[in-house]
Amino acid sequence: MMNDKAKQITRKSSTPIKVYCLPEEKEHIEAQAKRAGMSAARYLREVGQGYKIKGVVDCEQVRELARINGDLGRLGNIMTKVVMPRSDL
């Protein structure tokens, strides 16, 4: 006798949904999925169920923002010294 738990339904054993699209549409979907760090199938499944897709943060962009933040801090210090010169000189 087979146990009910042994007959669990999985995605692989379920009926697939086929979607016809143009090559440009397929490229766009795959690019969006890659940007989100997902497979195209998972991306379409989550979008189809109304989930908001959160992308993977690009480490290079984070480094650039940190560099810009440091530059702005240094620029602020320079501006303060120009606007408020030291009086003890």
SULHU-V531908 format. One record per residue. N is the residue number from 0. SS is DSSP state (H for helix, E for strand, - for the rest). PSI is psi in radians with two decimals (* if undefined). BURIAL is b if it has 16 or more other ideal C-beta (glycine too) atoms within 10 Angstrom, else e. Layout:
BEGIN
N_SS_PSI_BURIAL ; N_SS_PSI_BURIAL
END
This chain:
BEGIN
0_-_2.37_e ; 1_-_2.42_e ; 2_-_2.57_e ; 3_H_-0.59_e ; 4_H_-0.50_e ; 5_H_-0.34_e ; 6_H_0.68_e ; 7_-_2.48_e ; 8_-_2.28_e ; 9_-_2.92_e ; 10_-_-0.68_e ; 11_-_-0.56_e ; 12_-_-0.06_e ; 13_-_2.93_e ; 14_-_2.23_e ; 15_-_2.76_e ; 16_-_2.14_e ; 17_-_2.36_e ; 18_-_2.15_e ; 19_-_2.32_e ; 20_-_2.83_e ; 21_-_2.75_e ; 22_H_-0.67_e ; 23_H_-0.66_e ; 24_H_-0.73_e ; 25_H_-0.77_e ; 26_H_-0.73_e ; 27_H_-0.79_e ; 28_H_-0.79_b ; 29_H_-0.65_e ; 30_H_-0.73_e ; 31_H_-0.72_b ; 32_H_-0.75_b ; 33_H_-0.72_e ; 34_H_-0.58_e ; 35_H_-0.08_b ; 36_-_0.55_e ; 37_-_2.88_b ; 38_-_2.81_e ; 39_H_-0.68_e ; 40_H_-0.83_e ; 41_H_-0.73_e ; 42_H_-0.87_b ; 43_H_-0.67_b ; 44_H_-0.77_e ; 45_H_-0.70_e ; 46_H_-0.73_b ; 47_H_-0.44_e ; 48_-_0.07_e ; 49_-_0.18_e ; 50_-_2.54_e ; 51_-_2.32_e ; 52_-_2.21_e ; 53_-_2.18_e ; 54_-_2.84_e ; 55_-_2.32_e ; 56_-_2.28_e ; 57_-_2.12_e ; 58_H_-0.63_e ; 59_H_-0.68_e ; 60_H_-0.66_e ; 61_H_-0.75_e ; 62_H_-0.73_e ; 63_H_-0.74_e ; 64_H_-0.68_e ; 65_H_-0.71_e ; 66_H_-0.77_e ; 67_H_-0.71_e ; 68_H_-0.74_e ; 69_H_-0.74_e ; 70_H_-0.72_e ; 71_H_-0.66_e ; 72_H_-0.77_e ; 73_H_-0.72_e ; 74_H_-0.70_e ; 75_H_-0.71_e ; 76_H_-0.73_e ; 77_H_-0.78_e ; 78_H_-0.67_e ; 79_H_-0.72_e ; 80_H_-0.59_e ; 81_H_-0.75_e ; 82_H_-0.66_e ; 83_-_1.38_e ; 84_-_2.62_e ; 85_-_2.37_e ; 86_-_-0.15_e ; 87_-_0.16_e ; 88_-_*_e
END
